[in-house]
Amino acid sequence: MPYFVRFILGNLATLNNVDELSEFPADITPLDRLALHRVATFATEVAAAFDSRQPNLVVLRTLNYLASDLSAGYFTIVKDR
């Protein structure tokens, strides 16, 4: 199992309530803001690829997002929080 999948599942294991996902702390860091911006961009790109019926682009964007933005970037920085 890739590192980032274990990291995500490990963090979700401590989630007590699904409503916690919609609440952002007031003191969110600039790095977290950047990560939220990137996931919004990713979601827009994937939705456009779905709408244009390009499943290969959906897979490509998803793999690039998981490997580049999350695993190589964000998770590497925040794993020691």
RODO-524683 format. One record per residue (C-alpha): residue number from 1; x, y, z. Coordinates in pm, 1 decimal. Example, Ala and Ser with C-alpha at 12.3 -4.5 7.8 and 13.67 -1.06 7.14 Angstrom:
<rec><nr>1</nr><x>1230.0</x><y>-450.0</y><z>780.0</z></rec>
<rec><nr>2</nr><x>1367.0</x><y>-106.0</y><z>714.0</z></rec>
This chain:
<rec><nr>1</nr><x>0.0</x><y>0.0</y><z>0.0</z></rec>
<rec><nr>2</nr><x>143.8</x><y>339.4</y><z>-93.1</z></rec>
<rec><nr>3</nr><x>264.2</x><y>559.6</y><z>188.7</z></rec>
<rec><nr>4</nr><x>5.9</x><y>832.6</y><z>132.3</z></rec>
<rec><nr>5</nr><x>-286.0</x><y>588.3</y><z>155.3</z></rec>
<rec><nr>6</nr><x>-167.7</x><y>463.8</y><z>494.4</z></rec>
<rec><nr>7</nr><x>-117.6</x><y>823.5</y><z>606.7</z></rec>
<rec><nr>8</nr><x>-471.4</x><y>923.9</y><z>503.5</z></rec>
<rec><nr>9</nr><x>-632.4</x><y>617.7</y><z>661.2</z></rec>
<rec><nr>10</nr><x>-434.0</x><y>663.9</y><z>981.1</z></rec>
<rec><nr>11</nr><x>-555.3</x><y>1022.7</y><z>1013.9</z></rec>
<rec><nr>12</nr><x>-914.2</x><y>930.7</y><z>936.3</z></rec>
<rec><nr>13</nr><x>-908.4</x><y>666.7</y><z>1210.9</z></rec>
<rec><nr>14</nr><x>-908.6</x><y>946.5</y><z>1471.3</z></rec>
<rec><nr>15</nr><x>-1209.0</x><y>1120.0</y><z>1314.0</z></rec>
<rec><nr>16</nr><x>-1496.5</x><y>1109.2</y><z>1560.4</z></rec>
<rec><nr>17</nr><x>-1766.1</x><y>1282.2</y><z>1362.5</z></rec>
<rec><nr>18</nr><x>-1813.5</x><y>1342.0</y><z>990.0</z></rec>
<rec><nr>19</nr><x>-1920.4</x><y>1699.4</y><z>1069.0</z></rec>
<rec><nr>20</nr><x>-1560.3</x><y>1769.9</y><z>1172.1</z></rec>
<rec><nr>21</nr><x>-1466.9</x><y>1757.8</y><z>804.3</z></rec>
<rec><nr>22</nr><x>-1664.4</x><y>2072.1</y><z>724.4</z></rec>
<rec><nr>23</nr><x>-1521.1</x><y>2277.8</y><z>1009.8</z></rec>
<rec><nr>24</nr><x>-1193.4</x><y>2459.0</y><z>952.4</z></rec>
<rec><nr>25</nr><x>-999.1</x><y>2603.7</y><z>1241.5</z></rec>
<rec><nr>26</nr><x>-965.9</x><y>2981.2</y><z>1254.4</z></rec>
<rec><nr>27</nr><x>-587.5</x><y>2953.7</y><z>1273.5</z></rec>
<rec><nr>28</nr><x>-540.9</x><y>2747.1</y><z>956.1</z></rec>
<rec><nr>29</nr><x>-182.4</x><y>2766.3</y><z>831.2</z></rec>
<rec><nr>30</nr><x>-81.2</x><y>2904.7</y><z>491.2</z></rec>
<rec><nr>31</nr><x>35.3</x><y>2556.2</y><z>393.0</z></rec>
<rec><nr>32</nr><x>-308.2</x><y>2415.4</y><z>472.3</z></rec>
<rec><nr>33</nr><x>-470.1</x><y>2696.3</y><z>273.8</z></rec>
<rec><nr>34</nr><x>-249.0</x><y>2606.2</y><z>-21.2</z></rec>
<rec><nr>35</nr><x>-344.9</x><y>2239.6</y><z>12.5</z></rec>
<rec><nr>36</nr><x>-715.3</x><y>2332.3</y><z>14.6</z></rec>
<rec><nr>37</nr><x>-664.1</x><y>2546.4</y><z>-294.7</z></rec>
<rec><nr>38</nr><x>-488.7</x><y>2258.1</y><z>-472.2</z></rec>
<rec><nr>39</nr><x>-765.4</x><y>2010.6</y><z>-386.3</z></rec>
<rec><nr>40</nr><x>-1025.2</x><y>2256.4</y><z>-517.9</z></rec>
<rec><nr>41</nr><x>-826.9</x><y>2293.5</y><z>-841.4</z></rec>
<rec><nr>42</nr><x>-792.8</x><y>1916.7</y><z>-865.2</z></rec>
<rec><nr>43</nr><x>-1166.2</x><y>1867.0</y><z>-813.2</z></rec>
<rec><nr>44</nr><x>-1245.8</x><y>2120.0</y><z>-1086.9</z></rec>
<rec><nr>45</nr><x>-1006.2</x><y>1953.1</y><z>-1332.6</z></rec>
<rec><nr>46</nr><x>-1144.2</x><y>1606.3</y><z>-1260.8</z></rec>
<rec><nr>47</nr><x>-1505.0</x><y>1723.9</y><z>-1290.1</z></rec>
<rec><nr>48</nr><x>-1426.0</x><y>1881.0</y><z>-1628.0</z></rec>
<rec><nr>49</nr><x>-1259.8</x><y>1558.9</y><z>-1743.9</z></rec>
<rec><nr>50</nr><x>-1566.0</x><y>1358.7</y><z>-1634.5</z></rec>
<rec><nr>51</nr><x>-1796.9</x><y>1599.2</y><z>-1815.4</z></rec>
<rec><nr>52</nr><x>-1594.3</x><y>1568.1</y><z>-2135.7</z></rec>
<rec><nr>53</nr><x>-1590.5</x><y>1189.2</y><z>-2100.0</z></rec>
<rec><nr>54</nr><x>-1211.9</x><y>1154.3</y><z>-2070.7</z></rec>
<rec><nr>55</nr><x>-1152.9</x><y>880.1</y><z>-1812.4</z></rec>
<rec><nr>56</nr><x>-785.0</x><y>864.2</y><z>-1899.0</z></rec>
<rec><nr>57</nr><x>-748.6</x><y>1229.0</y><z>-1796.5</z></rec>
<rec><nr>58</nr><x>-934.5</x><y>1159.7</y><z>-1470.3</z></rec>
<rec><nr>59</nr><x>-688.0</x><y>883.6</y><z>-1384.6</z></rec>
<rec><nr>60</nr><x>-387.6</x><y>1093.7</y><z>-1489.3</z></rec>
<rec><nr>61</nr><x>-496.5</x><y>1396.0</y><z>-1284.0</z></rec>
<rec><nr>62</nr><x>-575.4</x><y>1177.5</y><z>-982.0</z></rec>
<rec><nr>63</nr><x>-239.6</x><y>999.0</y><z>-989.7</z></rec>
<rec><nr>64</nr><x>-52.0</x><y>1326.0</y><z>-1037.0</z></rec>
<rec><nr>65</nr><x>-240.1</x><y>1488.2</y><z>-750.2</z></rec>
<rec><nr>66</nr><x>-181.1</x><y>1198.5</y><z>-512.2</z></rec>
<rec><nr>67</nr><x>183.7</x><y>1149.0</y><z>-601.2</z></rec>
<rec><nr>68</nr><x>296.0</x><y>1508.8</y><z>-652.5</z></rec>
<rec><nr>69</nr><x>79.2</x><y>1736.9</y><z>-444.6</z></rec>
<rec><nr>70</nr><x>-6.7</x><y>1513.7</y><z>-152.2</z></rec>
<rec><nr>71</nr><x>265.3</x><y>1255.3</y><z>-111.3</z></rec>
<rec><nr>72</nr><x>572.0</x><y>1443.3</y><z>-232.0</z></rec>
<rec><nr>73</nr><x>460.0</x><y>1780.2</y><z>-102.2</z></rec>
<rec><nr>74</nr><x>201.8</x><y>1820.8</y><z>168.7</z></rec>
<rec><nr>75</nr><x>234.5</x><y>1488.8</y><z>352.9</z></rec>
<rec><nr>76</nr><x>614.0</x><y>1514.5</y><z>363.8</z></rec>
<rec><nr>77</nr><x>589.3</x><y>1850.2</y><z>536.3</z></rec>
<rec><nr>78</nr><x>303.3</x><y>1781.6</y><z>779.6</z></rec>
<rec><nr>79</nr><x>389.7</x><y>1428.8</y><z>889.4</z></rec>
<rec><nr>80</nr><x>582.4</x><y>1560.6</y><z>1190.3</z></rec>
<rec><nr>81</nr><x>304.0</x><y>1782.8</y><z>1326.0</z></rec>
